[in-house]
């Protein structure tokens, strides 16, 4: 391809990206995040900031809360300008009644519309011989019904790394809370990327140094690509905000073209 035509093609792509990335009153919100949850989120949230630099995060969590009570925390704190909702619930629900979690997830979804959600899988107590399989089926079915929904696999992480749990096998030690924050942060990043570049299906996230669990591995690649695209657009927006003349941008592009 002649150099002039190649440069024109790159310039057109830049102008298109600048148009797509320009701030607007779109359904993706303002880039902020709401996190609601129970005692697990209380332990997790102090680590979130380090993995989400520059992302405004509001946390509302109470120890011992079930998913219905956490729905109340969501109603207290939700602002339609928020881009991502983390509904970290289900640990304190009776595993014999997973439909309770399903109803509360549906209530959040009805309120937020097309806002992207992060819903971790559940690791909780077995009660009267009933484990958390039903609740995690609810989480996966919910994610499958809402394109872009991110599912950090906390249950899989605990199964793979039981040494990261306290003696009660419910709450993580500090290293486990840090890992949990990484899982949720990656889900939030996946949502922010989805807002810019919609993905065709939900993503079940694993995390750093974790063995693949269920369908995690085959979905991870699509989220990574989406995150990369979003980061590239953010870089273009930063260049635009510095008010660099297009000629200067094209000069830089021509150096690499």
Buried (B, 14 or more C-beta within 10 A) or exposed (E): EEEEEEBBEBBEEBEEBBEEBEEEEEEBBEBBBBBBBBBBBBBBBEBBBEBBEEBEBBBBBBEEBBBBBBBBBBEEBBEEEBBBBBBBBBBBBBBEEBEBBBBBBEBBBEBBEEBBBBBBBBBBBEEEEBBBEBBBEBBBEBBEEBBBBBBBBBBBBBEBBEEBBEEEEBBBBEEBBBBBBBBBBBBBBBBBBBBBBEBEEBBBBBBEEBEBBBBBEEBBEBBBEBBEBBEBBBEBBEBBEEEEEEEEBBEEBBEEB
